[in-house]
C-alpha cells in the first residue's frame, strides 16, 4: 500500500506537468497562428510553419515561461 505523502507528491508533480504542458501548447499554438497570419504566411504549408516555429530557442522561452507561470499560479492558489 502506498504512503499518502508519496501519492500526494505524485499528484502534485502530475498536476505541474499537465499545467506546464498546457502552457507550452498555448505558446506554440500562438506562434503557429502568427506564422500563418503574417504577410509571408500566405501559401505556407503546415510543415514549413512547424519547421520555423519549433526551435531550441522557442522551446527554451516557452518552457521557462511555462515554469514561471505555473509557479505564479501555484503561489496565487496558496494565497487565495
N, C-alpha and C positions, 0 to 999 in steps of 0.2 A: 504494500500500500504506500502511495506517495505521501511525502510530507507536505502539509498545507503550505508552508513557506516556499517550497520548491515549485508547487503548482502556481502560486501567486507570482513568482518571478517569471515563470514561463509565460503566463498570461500577460504580464506587463511587457515582456520582450516581444511577444507576438503582436500586441497592440501597437507598439512602437514601430515594428517592421511594416505592418499594414499601413499605418499613417504616413510613414516616410515614403513608402512605395506609391501611395496615392498622391502625395505632393509631387513626387517625381513624374508621375503620369500627367498631372496637370501642367507641369513645367514643359514637358516635351510636347504635349498637345498644343500648348500656346506657341511654342517655337515652330511646330509644323504648320499651324494655321498661318503664322507670319510668313512662312516660305511661300504659301500659295496666294497670299493677299498682296505681296509686294508686286511692283510693276513687272519685274522679270520672271514672276512665277507663272505667267500665262503659258500654258502648254507644257509645263514641267511635270514629269512623271513622279509618282509616289516614291519610287526607289531613288530617284535623283534627289528629291527633297529629304528623304531619310538620310542619304549619304551626307548632305550638307548639314543636317541637324545633329546627328549622332556623332559627337566628337568627344575626346577626352576632356577638353576644356569645358564644354557644355555639361558633361556629366559631373565634373568637379563643382561647378557652380550650382547645379541642381541639387546634388547631394548635400552640399554644405547648407544651402537654403532650406532643404527639407529637414535637416537635423536641427537647425536653429528654429525653424517653425514648430517642429514637434516640441522642442524644449520650452518655447514661449507658451504654447497652448497647454502644455503639462503644468507649467507654473500657474497659468490662469485657472486651470481646473482645481488646483490645490488651494488657491486663494479664495475662490468663489464658492 
